[in-house]
Each structure stands twice: as structure tokens, then as C-alpha cells.
């Protein structure tokens, strides 16, 4: 390998007057083969595969076993070819298709996260005068206590709600079920919702306009909340007026 390499992908440069230039060129091509439109087998496998295919790629999780994987930094792209492993350090913004999850992931600089999770607001349309329609997701994880919890997930004023979805992220205790809604309509987005870990609901409603900031409220049934957590996601449309002249 030559002494110098490109700053982002670490592709080796061919040195002036270098002998056996093909070795350096082939090394760069092999790295590009792994980094261009990468398809990763998995990001959760912790044991170094024993019989990988040439060109196969994994994301090394925080904990890993096996001589080559254990020595590599966490979050590395682990590429196998010709009987050897190469650990490729990703830069922030690298993306990869995760085959066993059926989704794309992006490297934030410290972790690989689902690409979809990075889009909480998307402009669906914008006019020449600057008016626009935005699709947004607002979400929070609420800790549960008492008869009801007014969450910090707030439906913004002058928006249209399409639905509010929930997932129990820590088993709820005290209550036998709960409702998701707003003040005065406790079950608007779902009632008798499950208290077990990962119980979920997609509270689809007819498009509903809100003219004031309105928090989502979780209400206990069959007893007060003693513990547990629920993730709340508000799926909505927001609007922007034409720009000032």
C-alpha cells in the first residue's frame, strides 16, 4: 500500500515511479467495491462469520467476537475478500442497505440508525410564492404515573392530524389498559390499549384540524399508572403561508 490515501475513503494513491502499481490500484478498487452502494448482511451479528462469501459486508456491533472482528472498532464496515477481513471506518453520512432488516441505515458519526428515523419533516409541496405543505412526525417517550399523563408530544396549532400511534416501550404497571387522546376526548386515538412490552396501536383518524397547541394525553384504565413508558408519535400535516413581500 502506498503511504498516501484519499481523506474520506482511504483509497491508496499510486506513488510516482511506484513498482507493481496494479497492487495499489486493485486495493482501491476492492475498497470501492465495498463502499459504493453497500449492501450489509446484518448489523446485529456479534460472532465473526466462519464462511463468508467474497465481498460480503457486515456492520460490526458494539460487542463482537472473533480475531478480526474483536480487534476492529465498533460500527466498522467489515468486508471479506480472498480469505481476509478489512475493517472500513465509516464517516458521518455513510449509508448502507441492511439486508436482514429490509431498510437503509445511515451512520451519524457515532451510531448506525434507520434512515427513515432521520426524516421527521418533509416538504411535500411548495408554491412559487413560498407557501408549502409539510408532512411531519412529532414523537416522545412518556413515563407513566397517576391517573393520566399529559405528554410533551404536542399537536401544533393550525395543523391537520392524520393519526397518533403508540408503542409500550416499558411494560405498564398499575393500569390494565390505557387510552390515547386529547383533553376532553381521552380515547380519540385509541382505547383499551395494551400494557405489555411492545404492544402498539396506530390511531388513524379522519383528518382533524387543530387551531391551538394540543398535547396528547394518556389515560389509565382499571387503576392508575404506577410505572411504564409509552412512545407516542403524531403524524400530521403542517402549512406555511406565502412569503412576505
C-alpha positions as CSV (number, residue, x, y, z in Angstrom):
1,X,0.0,0.0,0.0
2,X,1.3,3.5,-0.8
3,X,2.0,6.0,2.0
4,X,-0.8,8.4,1.0
5,X,-4.5,7.8,0.7
6,X,-7.6,9.8,0.0
7,X,-9.0,11.7,3.0
8,X,-12.6,10.2,3.1
9,X,-12.5,6.7,1.7
10,X,-8.8,5.9,2.4
11,X,-8.2,4.8,-1.2
12,X,-4.5,4.4,-1.7
13,X,-2.7,6.7,-4.1
14,X,-0.2,5.4,-6.7
15,X,3.1,6.9,-5.9
16,X,5.3,8.4,-8.6
17,X,7.6,5.7,-10.0
18,X,6.0,3.0,-7.9
19,X,6.6,-0.6,-8.9
20,X,3.7,-3.0,-9.1
21,X,1.1,-0.3,-9.5
22,X,-1.6,-2.8,-10.0
23,X,-1.4,-3.8,-6.3
24,X,-2.3,-0.3,-5.2
25,X,-5.0,0.1,-7.9
26,X,-6.6,-3.2,-7.1
27,X,-6.6,-2.3,-3.4
28,X,-8.5,0.9,-4.1
29,X,-11.0,-1.0,-6.4
30,X,-11.6,-3.6,-3.7
31,X,-12.5,-0.9,-1.2
32,X,-14.8,0.9,-3.7
33,X,-16.5,-2.4,-4.3
34,X,-17.5,-2.4,-0.7
35,X,-18.3,1.2,-0.3
36,X,-20.3,2.0,-3.4
37,X,-24.0,1.2,-3.0
38,X,-23.1,-1.1,0.0
39,X,-25.4,-3.9,1.0
40,X,-24.7,-5.1,4.5
41,X,-25.7,-8.6,5.6
42,X,-26.5,-7.5,9.2
43,X,-25.6,-5.0,11.9
44,X,-26.6,-7.2,14.8
45,X,-24.4,-10.3,14.2
46,X,-21.8,-10.4,17.0
47,X,-19.9,-13.5,16.1
48,X,-17.4,-13.2,13.2
49,X,-18.8,-15.3,10.3
50,X,-16.9,-18.5,9.7
51,X,-17.6,-18.9,5.9
52,X,-18.4,-15.5,4.4
53,X,-18.7,-15.0,0.6
54,X,-16.2,-12.9,-1.1
55,X,-17.2,-9.2,-1.0
56,X,-19.7,-9.8,1.8
57,X,-20.1,-6.9,4.2
58,X,-21.3,-6.6,7.8
59,X,-21.5,-3.7,10.3
60,X,-19.6,-4.7,13.4
61,X,-21.9,-4.1,16.5
62,X,-20.6,-2.6,19.8
63,X,-19.6,-6.1,21.1
64,X,-18.1,-8.7,18.7
65,X,-16.1,-11.9,18.9
66,X,-13.6,-13.5,16.6
67,X,-10.0,-12.5,16.0
68,X,-10.6,-9.9,13.3
69,X,-13.9,-8.5,14.5
70,X,-12.9,-8.2,18.1
71,X,-9.8,-6.1,17.0
72,X,-11.9,-3.8,14.8
73,X,-13.6,-0.6,16.1
74,X,-17.3,-0.7,16.8
75,X,-19.5,0.4,13.9
76,X,-16.9,-0.5,11.3
77,X,-17.9,-1.9,7.9
78,X,-16.4,-5.4,7.9
79,X,-15.6,-6.5,4.4
80,X,-14.3,-10.0,3.5
81,X,-12.4,-11.0,0.3
82,X,-9.7,-13.5,-0.6
83,X,-9.6,-15.0,2.9
84,X,-9.1,-11.8,4.7
85,X,-11.2,-9.2,6.6
86,X,-10.9,-5.5,6.2
87,X,-12.4,-3.0,8.7
88,X,-13.5,0.1,7.0
89,X,-14.2,3.1,9.3
90,X,-17.4,4.9,8.2
91,X,-17.7,8.7,8.1
92,X,-20.8,10.5,9.2
93,X,-23.3,10.4,6.4
94,X,-22.4,6.9,5.0
95,X,-25.5,4.9,4.1
96,X,-26.0,1.2,3.7
97,X,-28.8,-1.2,2.9
98,X,-29.3,-3.7,5.8
99,X,-30.4,-6.9,4.2
100,X,-31.8,-8.7,7.2
101,X,-33.9,-5.7,8.2
102,X,-35.0,-4.6,4.7
103,X,-34.2,-1.0,5.4
104,X,-31.4,1.6,4.8
105,X,-29.3,2.9,7.7
106,X,-27.1,6.0,8.0
107,X,-24.0,6.5,10.1
108,X,-24.4,9.6,12.3
109,X,-20.8,9.7,13.4
110,X,-21.4,7.6,16.5
111,X,-24.1,5.0,15.5
112,X,-25.9,3.4,12.6
113,X,-29.6,4.4,12.7
114,X,-32.5,3.7,10.4
115,X,-32.5,6.2,7.6
116,X,-36.3,6.7,8.0
117,X,-35.7,7.9,11.6
118,X,-33.8,10.9,10.3
119,X,-36.8,12.3,8.4
120,X,-39.2,13.9,10.9
121,X,-40.3,16.6,8.5
122,X,-40.7,16.5,4.7
123,X,-41.9,19.3,2.4
124,X,-44.4,17.7,0.2
125,X,-45.1,20.7,-2.0
126,X,-44.0,24.4,-2.2
127,X,-45.5,27.2,-4.4
128,X,-43.7,29.9,-6.3
129,X,-44.9,32.3,-3.6
130,X,-43.3,30.2,-0.8
131,X,-46.4,28.5,0.6
132,X,-45.8,24.9,1.5
133,X,-47.3,21.7,2.9
134,X,-45.1,19.6,5.2
135,X,-45.5,16.1,6.4
136,X,-44.2,15.8,10.0
137,X,-43.8,13.3,12.8
138,X,-43.6,14.5,16.3
139,X,-42.8,12.0,19.0
140,X,-41.8,11.5,22.6
141,X,-41.4,8.7,25.1
142,X,-43.6,9.3,28.1
143,X,-43.0,7.9,31.6
144,X,-46.4,6.9,33.2
145,X,-47.6,7.8,36.6
146,X,-51.0,8.7,38.1
147,X,-54.5,8.6,36.6
148,X,-53.3,10.3,33.4
149,X,-50.2,11.8,31.8
150,X,-50.2,14.9,29.6
151,X,-47.3,14.2,27.3
152,X,-44.9,16.7,25.8
153,X,-46.0,15.4,22.4
154,X,-48.0,18.5,21.2
155,X,-50.2,18.8,18.2
156,X,-49.2,22.2,16.8
157,X,-51.7,24.9,16.1
158,X,-53.2,25.1,12.6
159,X,-52.1,21.6,11.7
160,X,-54.1,18.6,10.4
161,X,-53.6,15.3,12.3
162,X,-53.7,12.1,10.3
163,X,-53.1,9.8,13.2
164,X,-51.4,9.2,16.5
165,X,-49.6,5.9,17.1
166,X,-48.3,4.4,20.3
167,X,-46.0,1.6,21.5
168,X,-45.4,0.4,25.0
169,X,-41.6,0.7,25.5
170,X,-41.6,-0.5,29.1
171,X,-44.4,-2.6,30.5
172,X,-47.1,-0.6,32.1
173,X,-48.0,-1.4,35.7
174,X,-51.0,-0.3,37.8
175,X,-53.4,0.1,34.9
176,X,-54.9,-2.8,32.9
177,X,-55.0,-0.8,29.7
178,X,-54.9,2.9,28.7
179,X,-56.3,5.3,26.2
180,X,-54.6,7.8,23.9
181,X,-56.3,11.1,23.1
182,X,-56.5,14.7,24.0
183,X,-58.2,16.7,26.8
184,X,-62.0,16.0,26.6
185,X,-61.5,13.1,24.1
186,X,-59.4,10.6,26.0
187,X,-59.8,7.8,23.5
188,X,-59.7,9.8,20.3
189,X,-56.6,7.9,19.0
190,X,-57.3,4.5,20.7
191,X,-58.8,2.9,23.8
192,X,-58.2,-0.3,25.7
193,X,-54.6,-0.2,24.5
194,X,-52.2,-3.0,25.6
195,X,-49.9,-2.6,28.6
196,X,-47.4,-5.3,27.7
197,X,-43.9,-4.6,26.2
198,X,-44.2,-3.7,22.5
199,X,-48.0,-3.5,22.5
200,X,-48.8,-1.0,19.8
201,X,-51.6,0.9,18.1
202,X,-52.0,3.0,15.0
203,X,-54.6,5.5,15.9
204,X,-55.8,6.6,12.4
205,X,-58.5,9.3,12.4
206,X,-60.3,11.3,9.7
207,X,-58.0,14.3,9.0
208,X,-58.7,16.6,12.0
209,X,-57.7,20.3,12.2
210,X,-56.3,21.7,15.4
211,X,-56.3,25.5,15.9
212,X,-54.3,25.6,19.2
213,X,-51.3,23.7,20.5
214,X,-52.8,20.5,21.9
215,X,-50.9,17.9,24.0
216,X,-51.6,14.2,23.6
217,X,-52.9,12.7,26.8
218,X,-52.5,9.1,28.0
219,X,-55.3,7.9,30.4
220,X,-55.1,4.9,32.6
221,X,-57.9,2.3,32.8
222,X,-58.6,-0.2,35.6
223,X,-56.3,1.6,38.0
224,X,-53.7,4.4,38.0
225,X,-50.4,4.2,36.3
226,X,-47.6,3.0,38.7
227,X,-44.9,2.7,36.1
228,X,-44.1,2.0,32.4
229,X,-43.3,4.0,29.3
230,X,-45.1,4.7,26.1
231,X,-43.7,6.1,22.8
232,X,-46.1,8.5,21.2
233,X,-45.8,9.5,17.5
234,X,-48.0,12.2,16.0
235,X,-48.4,12.0,12.2
236,X,-49.6,15.3,10.8
237,X,-49.6,17.9,8.1
238,X,-48.4,21.5,8.6
239,X,-48.8,24.5,6.4
240,X,-46.9,27.7,5.6
241,X,-48.4,30.9,4.2
242,X,-47.0,32.6,1.2
243,X,-43.8,34.5,1.9
244,X,-43.8,38.2,2.9
245,X,-43.5,40.7,0.0
